[in-house]
Amino acid sequence: MGAVLDRPRNGKVIAGVCAGIADRMGWNRSKVRLVFVLSCILPGPQFLAYIVLWVLMPKREA
């Protein structure tokens, strides 16, 4: 589990936001991605939150 919230350089699908959250919390990356995709069925700012996190989360050091 990482100490900070960051986006991995490897194993990402689009921007690495879900992978970064999963790594930080110690969760399975695929399950976090699935929950995000399913949450997009519900009304809300999911895509906006993803884009904001994409911009704000730094890339993980190599």
PyMOL Python script that loads the backbone (N, CA, C, O; Angstrom):
from pymol import cmd

cmd.read_pdbstr("""\
ATOM      1  N   MET A   1       0.848  -1.173   0.000  1.00  0.00           N
ATOM      2  CA  MET A   1       0.000   0.000   0.000  1.00  0.00           C
ATOM      3  C   MET A   1       0.888   1.229   0.000  1.00  0.00           C
ATOM      4  O   MET A   1       1.802   1.335   0.817  1.00  0.00           O
ATOM      5  N   GLY A   2       0.630   2.154  -0.906  1.00  0.00           N
ATOM      6  CA  GLY A   2       1.428   3.362  -1.014  1.00  0.00           C
ATOM      7  C   GLY A   2       1.110   4.359   0.079  1.00  0.00           C
ATOM      8  O   GLY A   2       0.051   4.304   0.704  1.00  0.00           O
ATOM      9  N   ALA A   3       2.038   5.269   0.300  1.00  0.00           N
ATOM     10  CA  ALA A   3       1.870   6.267   1.349  1.00  0.00           C
ATOM     11  C   ALA A   3       1.042   7.458   0.872  1.00  0.00           C
ATOM     12  O   ALA A   3       0.380   8.121   1.671  1.00  0.00           O
ATOM     13  N   VAL A   4       1.082   7.723  -0.425  1.00  0.00           N
ATOM     14  CA  VAL A   4       0.354   8.861  -0.969  1.00  0.00           C
ATOM     15  C   VAL A   4      -0.564   8.390  -2.091  1.00  0.00           C
ATOM     16  O   VAL A   4      -0.429   7.277  -2.599  1.00  0.00           O
ATOM     17  N   LEU A   5      -1.480   9.239  -2.457  1.00  0.00           N
ATOM     18  CA  LEU A   5      -2.390   8.933  -3.561  1.00  0.00           C
ATOM     19  C   LEU A   5      -1.727   9.401  -4.848  1.00  0.00           C
ATOM     20  O   LEU A   5      -1.614  10.602  -5.095  1.00  0.00           O
ATOM     21  N   ASP A   6      -1.289   8.449  -5.668  1.00  0.00           N
ATOM     22  CA  ASP A   6      -0.657   8.777  -6.933  1.00  0.00           C
ATOM     23  C   ASP A   6      -1.080   7.779  -7.999  1.00  0.00           C
ATOM     24  O   ASP A   6      -1.643   6.726  -7.697  1.00  0.00           O
ATOM     25  N   ARG A   7      -0.796   8.128  -9.259  1.00  0.00           N
ATOM     26  CA  ARG A   7      -1.169   7.276 -10.387  1.00  0.00           C
ATOM     27  C   ARG A   7       0.030   6.434 -10.804  1.00  0.00           C
ATOM     28  O   ARG A   7       1.123   6.973 -10.982  1.00  0.00           O
ATOM     29  N   PRO A   8      -0.148   5.121 -10.964  1.00  0.00           N
ATOM     30  CA  PRO A   8       0.967   4.265 -11.375  1.00  0.00           C
ATOM     31  C   PRO A   8       1.330   4.489 -12.843  1.00  0.00           C
ATOM     32  O   PRO A   8       0.496   4.903 -13.648  1.00  0.00           O
ATOM     33  N   ARG A   9       2.560   4.213 -13.165  1.00  0.00           N
ATOM     34  CA  ARG A   9       3.008   4.310 -14.559  1.00  0.00           C
ATOM     35  C   ARG A   9       2.671   3.037 -15.327  1.00  0.00           C
ATOM     36  O   ARG A   9       2.518   3.077 -16.548  1.00  0.00           O
ATOM     37  N   ASN A  10       2.553   1.917 -14.635  1.00  0.00           N
ATOM     38  CA  ASN A  10       2.254   0.623 -15.271  1.00  0.00           C
ATOM     39  C   ASN A  10       0.934   0.093 -14.731  1.00  0.00           C
ATOM     40  O   ASN A  10       0.573   0.351 -13.583  1.00  0.00           O
ATOM     41  N   GLY A  11       0.222  -0.647 -15.564  1.00  0.00           N
ATOM     42  CA  GLY A  11      -1.016  -1.275 -15.133  1.00  0.00           C
ATOM     43  C   GLY A  11      -2.224  -0.371 -15.140  1.00  0.00           C
ATOM     44  O   GLY A  11      -3.243  -0.694 -14.530  1.00  0.00           O
ATOM     45  N   LYS A  12      -2.129   0.758 -15.823  1.00  0.00           N
ATOM     46  CA  LYS A  12      -3.283   1.648 -15.892  1.00  0.00           C
ATOM     47  C   LYS A  12      -4.084   1.358 -17.150  1.00  0.00           C
ATOM     48  O   LYS A  12      -3.553   0.817 -18.120  1.00  0.00           O
ATOM     49  N   VAL A  13      -5.360   1.717 -17.134  1.00  0.00           N
ATOM     50  CA  VAL A  13      -6.205   1.495 -18.303  1.00  0.00           C
ATOM     51  C   VAL A  13      -6.374   2.801 -19.074  1.00  0.00           C
ATOM     52  O   VAL A  13      -6.103   2.844 -20.274  1.00  0.00           O
ATOM     53  N   ILE A  14      -6.812   3.855 -18.413  1.00  0.00           N
ATOM     54  CA  ILE A  14      -6.952   5.157 -19.075  1.00  0.00           C
ATOM     55  C   ILE A  14      -5.911   6.115 -18.496  1.00  0.00           C
ATOM     56  O   ILE A  14      -4.917   6.425 -19.152  1.00  0.00           O
ATOM     57  N   ALA A  15      -6.137   6.574 -17.287  1.00  0.00           N
ATOM     58  CA  ALA A  15      -5.209   7.531 -16.675  1.00  0.00           C
ATOM     59  C   ALA A  15      -4.575   6.983 -15.408  1.00  0.00           C
ATOM     60  O   ALA A  15      -3.623   7.571 -14.896  1.00  0.00           O
ATOM     61  N   GLY A  16      -5.072   5.886 -14.900  1.00  0.00           N
ATOM     62  CA  GLY A  16      -4.500   5.302 -13.695  1.00  0.00           C
ATOM     63  C   GLY A  16      -5.152   5.763 -12.403  1.00  0.00           C
ATOM     64  O   GLY A  16      -4.655   5.457 -11.319  1.00  0.00           O
ATOM     65  N   VAL A  17      -6.255   6.494 -12.498  1.00  0.00           N
ATOM     66  CA  VAL A  17      -6.921   7.001 -11.304  1.00  0.00           C
ATOM     67  C   VAL A  17      -7.467   5.854 -10.454  1.00  0.00           C
ATOM     68  O   VAL A  17      -7.212   5.804  -9.251  1.00  0.00           O
ATOM     69  N   CYS A  18      -8.203   4.947 -11.055  1.00  0.00           N
ATOM     70  CA  CYS A  18      -8.758   3.812 -10.298  1.00  0.00           C
ATOM     71  C   CYS A  18      -7.649   2.920  -9.753  1.00  0.00           C
ATOM     72  O   CYS A  18      -7.745   2.422  -8.631  1.00  0.00           O
ATOM     73  N   ALA A  19      -6.593   2.715 -10.546  1.00  0.00           N
ATOM     74  CA  ALA A  19      -5.467   1.900 -10.086  1.00  0.00           C
ATOM     75  C   ALA A  19      -4.774   2.560  -8.903  1.00  0.00           C
ATOM     76  O   ALA A  19      -4.381   1.876  -7.958  1.00  0.00           O
ATOM     77  N   GLY A  20      -4.620   3.875  -8.942  1.00  0.00           N
ATOM     78  CA  GLY A  20      -3.993   4.597  -7.837  1.00  0.00           C
ATOM     79  C   GLY A  20      -4.813   4.520  -6.566  1.00  0.00           C
ATOM     80  O   GLY A  20      -4.265   4.331  -5.480  1.00  0.00           O
ATOM     81  N   ILE A  21      -6.118   4.663  -6.693  1.00  0.00           N
ATOM     82  CA  ILE A  21      -7.000   4.555  -5.529  1.00  0.00           C
ATOM     83  C   ILE A  21      -6.947   3.139  -4.969  1.00  0.00           C
ATOM     84  O   ILE A  21      -6.863   2.954  -3.755  1.00  0.00           O
ATOM     85  N   ALA A  22      -6.998   2.147  -5.843  1.00  0.00           N
ATOM     86  CA  ALA A  22      -6.948   0.750  -5.397  1.00  0.00           C
ATOM     87  C   ALA A  22      -5.632   0.446  -4.689  1.00  0.00           C
ATOM     88  O   ALA A  22      -5.629  -0.208  -3.645  1.00  0.00           O
ATOM     89  N   ASP A  23      -4.520   0.910  -5.242  1.00  0.00           N
ATOM     90  CA  ASP A  23      -3.222   0.666  -4.616  1.00  0.00           C
ATOM     91  C   ASP A  23      -3.138   1.327  -3.241  1.00  0.00           C
ATOM     92  O   ASP A  23      -2.630   0.730  -2.292  1.00  0.00           O
ATOM     93  N   ARG A  24      -3.627   2.536  -3.137  1.00  0.00           N
ATOM     94  CA  ARG A  24      -3.564   3.284  -1.873  1.00  0.00           C
ATOM     95  C   ARG A  24      -4.386   2.606  -0.772  1.00  0.00           C
ATOM     96  O   ARG A  24      -3.975   2.567   0.387  1.00  0.00           O
ATOM     97  N   MET A  25      -5.546   2.075  -1.150  1.00  0.00           N
ATOM     98  CA  MET A  25      -6.443   1.466  -0.176  1.00  0.00           C
ATOM     99  C   MET A  25      -6.198  -0.026   0.019  1.00  0.00           C
ATOM    100  O   MET A  25      -6.755  -0.634   0.933  1.00  0.00           O
ATOM    101  N   GLY A  26      -5.365  -0.618  -0.838  1.00  0.00           N
ATOM    102  CA  GLY A  26      -5.097  -2.048  -0.744  1.00  0.00           C
ATOM    103  C   GLY A  26      -6.203  -2.903  -1.342  1.00  0.00           C
ATOM    104  O   GLY A  26      -6.390  -4.054  -0.948  1.00  0.00           O
ATOM    105  N   TRP A  27      -6.933  -2.337  -2.292  1.00  0.00           N
ATOM    106  CA  TRP A  27      -8.038  -3.035  -2.939  1.00  0.00           C
ATOM    107  C   TRP A  27      -7.599  -3.590  -4.282  1.00  0.00           C
ATOM    108  O   TRP A  27      -6.526  -3.258  -4.787  1.00  0.00           O
ATOM    109  N   ASN A  28      -8.440  -4.440  -4.852  1.00  0.00           N
ATOM    110  CA  ASN A  28      -8.214  -5.014  -6.167  1.00  0.00           C
ATOM    111  C   ASN A  28      -8.509  -3.957  -7.232  1.00  0.00           C
ATOM    112  O   ASN A  28      -9.569  -3.331  -7.206  1.00  0.00           O
ATOM    113  N   ARG A  29      -7.584  -3.757  -8.164  1.00  0.00           N
ATOM    114  CA  ARG A  29      -7.755  -2.736  -9.207  1.00  0.00           C
ATOM    115  C   ARG A  29      -8.983  -2.992 -10.072  1.00  0.00           C
ATOM    116  O   ARG A  29      -9.719  -2.060 -10.397  1.00  0.00           O
ATOM    117  N   SER A  30      -9.205  -4.242 -10.443  1.00  0.00           N
ATOM    118  CA  SER A  30     -10.339  -4.570 -11.311  1.00  0.00           C
ATOM    119  C   SER A  30     -11.671  -4.266 -10.628  1.00  0.00           C
ATOM    120  O   SER A  30     -12.607  -3.791 -11.272  1.00  0.00           O
ATOM    121  N   LYS A  31     -11.756  -4.534  -9.344  1.00  0.00           N
ATOM    122  CA  LYS A  31     -13.000  -4.266  -8.614  1.00  0.00           C
ATOM    123  C   LYS A  31     -13.266  -2.771  -8.507  1.00  0.00           C
ATOM    124  O   LYS A  31     -14.416  -2.343  -8.608  1.00  0.00           O
ATOM    125  N   VAL A  32     -12.216  -1.963  -8.302  1.00  0.00           N
ATOM    126  CA  VAL A  32     -12.392  -0.508  -8.235  1.00  0.00           C
ATOM    127  C   VAL A  32     -12.862   0.006  -9.593  1.00  0.00           C
ATOM    128  O   VAL A  32     -13.744   0.862  -9.656  1.00  0.00           O
ATOM    129  N   ARG A  33     -12.292  -0.500 -10.668  1.00  0.00           N
ATOM    130  CA  ARG A  33     -12.717  -0.089 -12.014  1.00  0.00           C
ATOM    131  C   ARG A  33     -14.167  -0.483 -12.271  1.00  0.00           C
ATOM    132  O   ARG A  33     -14.933   0.292 -12.843  1.00  0.00           O
ATOM    133  N   LEU A  34     -14.541  -1.684 -11.851  1.00  0.00           N
ATOM    134  CA  LEU A  34     -15.915  -2.148 -12.040  1.00  0.00           C
ATOM    135  C   LEU A  34     -16.899  -1.282 -11.262  1.00  0.00           C
ATOM    136  O   LEU A  34     -17.952  -0.918 -11.783  1.00  0.00           O
ATOM    137  N   VAL A  35     -16.565  -0.956 -10.033  1.00  0.00           N
ATOM    138  CA  VAL A  35     -17.435  -0.098  -9.219  1.00  0.00           C
ATOM    139  C   VAL A  35     -17.577   1.270  -9.872  1.00  0.00           C
ATOM    140  O   VAL A  35     -18.673   1.831  -9.887  1.00  0.00           O
ATOM    141  N   PHE A  36     -16.492   1.820 -10.413  1.00  0.00           N
ATOM    142  CA  PHE A  36     -16.577   3.115 -11.079  1.00  0.00           C
ATOM    143  C   PHE A  36     -17.497   3.046 -12.297  1.00  0.00           C
ATOM    144  O   PHE A  36     -18.356   3.908 -12.479  1.00  0.00           O
ATOM    145  N   VAL A  37     -17.316   2.025 -13.126  1.00  0.00           N
ATOM    146  CA  VAL A  37     -18.143   1.891 -14.331  1.00  0.00           C
ATOM    147  C   VAL A  37     -19.611   1.714 -13.949  1.00  0.00           C
ATOM    148  O   VAL A  37     -20.482   2.328 -14.564  1.00  0.00           O
ATOM    149  N   LEU A  38     -19.897   0.889 -12.948  1.00  0.00           N
ATOM    150  CA  LEU A  38     -21.280   0.704 -12.506  1.00  0.00           C
ATOM    151  C   LEU A  38     -21.857   1.982 -11.909  1.00  0.00           C
ATOM    152  O   LEU A  38     -23.049   2.253 -12.055  1.00  0.00           O
ATOM    153  N   SER A  39     -21.019   2.768 -11.238  1.00  0.00           N
ATOM    154  CA  SER A  39     -21.514   4.014 -10.644  1.00  0.00           C
ATOM    155  C   SER A  39     -21.899   5.029 -11.717  1.00  0.00           C
ATOM    156  O   SER A  39     -22.683   5.941 -11.456  1.00  0.00           O
ATOM    157  N   CYS A  40     -21.356   4.876 -12.911  1.00  0.00           N
ATOM    158  CA  CYS A  40     -21.688   5.808 -13.988  1.00  0.00           C
ATOM    159  C   CYS A  40     -23.131   5.652 -14.456  1.00  0.00           C
ATOM    160  O   CYS A  40     -23.657   6.524 -15.148  1.00  0.00           O
ATOM    161  N   ILE A  41     -23.774   4.549 -14.085  1.00  0.00           N
ATOM    162  CA  ILE A  41     -25.192   4.358 -14.399  1.00  0.00           C
ATOM    163  C   ILE A  41     -26.041   5.329 -13.583  1.00  0.00           C
ATOM    164  O   ILE A  41     -27.080   5.800 -14.046  1.00  0.00           O
ATOM    165  N   LEU A  42     -25.589   5.620 -12.368  1.00  0.00           N
ATOM    166  CA  LEU A  42     -26.311   6.520 -11.475  1.00  0.00           C
ATOM    167  C   LEU A  42     -26.013   7.970 -11.833  1.00  0.00           C
ATOM    168  O   LEU A  42     -24.929   8.274 -12.331  1.00  0.00           O
ATOM    169  N   PRO A  43     -26.967   8.871 -11.584  1.00  0.00           N
ATOM    170  CA  PRO A  43     -26.680  10.277 -11.856  1.00  0.00           C
ATOM    171  C   PRO A  43     -25.650  10.808 -10.852  1.00  0.00           C
ATOM    172  O   PRO A  43     -25.649  10.435  -9.679  1.00  0.00           O
ATOM    173  N   GLY A  44     -24.798  11.669 -11.338  1.00  0.00           N
ATOM    174  CA  GLY A  44     -23.797  12.262 -10.464  1.00  0.00           C
ATOM    175  C   GLY A  44     -22.568  12.694 -11.234  1.00  0.00           C
ATOM    176  O   GLY A  44     -22.489  12.510 -12.449  1.00  0.00           O
ATOM    177  N   PRO A  45     -21.627  13.260 -10.538  1.00  0.00           N
ATOM    178  CA  PRO A  45     -20.443  13.840 -11.193  1.00  0.00           C
ATOM    179  C   PRO A  45     -19.261  12.876 -11.298  1.00  0.00           C
ATOM    180  O   PRO A  45     -18.119  13.295 -11.110  1.00  0.00           O
ATOM    181  N   GLN A  46     -19.500  11.610 -11.591  1.00  0.00           N
ATOM    182  CA  GLN A  46     -18.419  10.625 -11.625  1.00  0.00           C
ATOM    183  C   GLN A  46     -17.340  10.986 -12.643  1.00  0.00           C
ATOM    184  O   GLN A  46     -16.152  10.934 -12.328  1.00  0.00           O
ATOM    185  N   PHE A  47     -17.740  11.348 -13.851  1.00  0.00           N
ATOM    186  CA  PHE A  47     -16.758  11.669 -14.880  1.00  0.00           C
ATOM    187  C   PHE A  47     -15.977  12.929 -14.517  1.00  0.00           C
ATOM    188  O   PHE A  47     -14.769  13.003 -14.744  1.00  0.00           O
ATOM    189  N   LEU A  48     -16.660  13.905 -13.961  1.00  0.00           N
ATOM    190  CA  LEU A  48     -15.987  15.136 -13.534  1.00  0.00           C
ATOM    191  C   LEU A  48     -14.983  14.830 -12.424  1.00  0.00           C
ATOM    192  O   LEU A  48     -13.865  15.345 -12.439  1.00  0.00           O
ATOM    193  N   ALA A  49     -15.373  14.000 -11.469  1.00  0.00           N
ATOM    194  CA  ALA A  49     -14.461  13.621 -10.385  1.00  0.00           C
ATOM    195  C   ALA A  49     -13.252  12.879 -10.935  1.00  0.00           C
ATOM    196  O   ALA A  49     -12.135  13.096 -10.464  1.00  0.00           O
ATOM    197  N   TYR A  50     -13.448  12.006 -11.923  1.00  0.00           N
ATOM    198  CA  TYR A  50     -12.344  11.270 -12.531  1.00  0.00           C
ATOM    199  C   TYR A  50     -11.360  12.232 -13.192  1.00  0.00           C
ATOM    200  O   TYR A  50     -10.147  12.104 -13.023  1.00  0.00           O
ATOM    201  N   ILE A  51     -11.884  13.187 -13.939  1.00  0.00           N
ATOM    202  CA  ILE A  51     -11.025  14.149 -14.634  1.00  0.00           C
ATOM    203  C   ILE A  51     -10.269  15.019 -13.634  1.00  0.00           C
ATOM    204  O   ILE A  51      -9.083  15.287 -13.826  1.00  0.00           O
ATOM    205  N   VAL A  52     -10.933  15.459 -12.576  1.00  0.00           N
ATOM    206  CA  VAL A  52     -10.262  16.259 -11.545  1.00  0.00           C
ATOM    207  C   VAL A  52      -9.147  15.458 -10.888  1.00  0.00           C
ATOM    208  O   VAL A  52      -8.046  15.972 -10.692  1.00  0.00           O
ATOM    209  N   LEU A  53      -9.425  14.196 -10.546  1.00  0.00           N
ATOM    210  CA  LEU A  53      -8.384  13.358  -9.944  1.00  0.00           C
ATOM    211  C   LEU A  53      -7.250  13.102 -10.929  1.00  0.00           C
ATOM    212  O   LEU A  53      -6.091  13.032 -10.522  1.00  0.00           O
ATOM    213  N   TRP A  54      -7.558  12.961 -12.203  1.00  0.00           N
ATOM    214  CA  TRP A  54      -6.544  12.761 -13.225  1.00  0.00           C
ATOM    215  C   TRP A  54      -5.565  13.936 -13.228  1.00  0.00           C
ATOM    216  O   TRP A  54      -4.353  13.748 -13.334  1.00  0.00           O
ATOM    217  N   VAL A  55      -6.103  15.134 -13.112  1.00  0.00           N
ATOM    218  CA  VAL A  55      -5.278  16.342 -13.128  1.00  0.00           C
ATOM    219  C   VAL A  55      -4.507  16.502 -11.808  1.00  0.00           C
ATOM    220  O   VAL A  55      -3.334  16.874 -11.817  1.00  0.00           O
ATOM    221  N   LEU A  56      -5.161  16.223 -10.686  1.00  0.00           N
ATOM    222  CA  LEU A  56      -4.556  16.487  -9.379  1.00  0.00           C
ATOM    223  C   LEU A  56      -3.606  15.406  -8.877  1.00  0.00           C
ATOM    224  O   LEU A  56      -2.657  15.710  -8.153  1.00  0.00           O
ATOM    225  N   MET A  57      -3.845  14.150  -9.248  1.00  0.00           N
ATOM    226  CA  MET A  57      -3.003  13.058  -8.766  1.00  0.00           C
ATOM    227  C   MET A  57      -1.682  13.014  -9.529  1.00  0.00           C
ATOM    228  O   MET A  57      -1.686  12.898 -10.755  1.00  0.00           O
ATOM    229  N   PRO A  58      -0.560  13.102  -8.831  1.00  0.00           N
ATOM    230  CA  PRO A  58       0.730  13.046  -9.538  1.00  0.00           C
ATOM    231  C   PRO A  58       1.023  11.627 -10.007  1.00  0.00           C
ATOM    232  O   PRO A  58       0.494  10.656  -9.465  1.00  0.00           O
ATOM    233  N   LYS A  59       1.880  11.524 -11.029  1.00  0.00           N
ATOM    234  CA  LYS A  59       2.337  10.219 -11.479  1.00  0.00           C
ATOM    235  C   LYS A  59       3.321   9.671 -10.465  1.00  0.00           C
ATOM    236  O   LYS A  59       4.109  10.414  -9.880  1.00  0.00           O
ATOM    237  N   ARG A  60       3.268   8.372 -10.266  1.00  0.00           N
ATOM    238  CA  ARG A  60       4.180   7.686  -9.334  1.00  0.00           C
ATOM    239  C   ARG A  60       5.601   7.770  -9.871  1.00  0.00           C
ATOM    240  O   ARG A  60       5.838   7.664 -11.075  1.00  0.00           O
ATOM    241  N   GLU A  61       6.528   7.959  -8.963  1.00  0.00           N
ATOM    242  CA  GLU A  61       7.949   7.975  -9.338  1.00  0.00           C
ATOM    243  C   GLU A  61       8.344   6.606  -9.847  1.00  0.00           C
ATOM    244  O   GLU A  61       7.815   5.595  -9.386  1.00  0.00           O
ATOM    245  N   ALA A  62       9.251   6.562 -10.774  1.00  0.00           N
ATOM    246  CA  ALA A  62       9.679   5.304 -11.395  1.00  0.00           C
ATOM    247  C   ALA A  62      10.372   4.373 -10.449  1.00  0.00           C
ATOM    248  O   ALA A  62      10.782   3.282 -10.845  1.00  0.00           O
TER     249      ALA A  62
END
""", "prot")
cmd.dss("prot")
cmd.show_as("cartoon", "prot")
cmd.util.cbc("prot")
cmd.orient("prot")
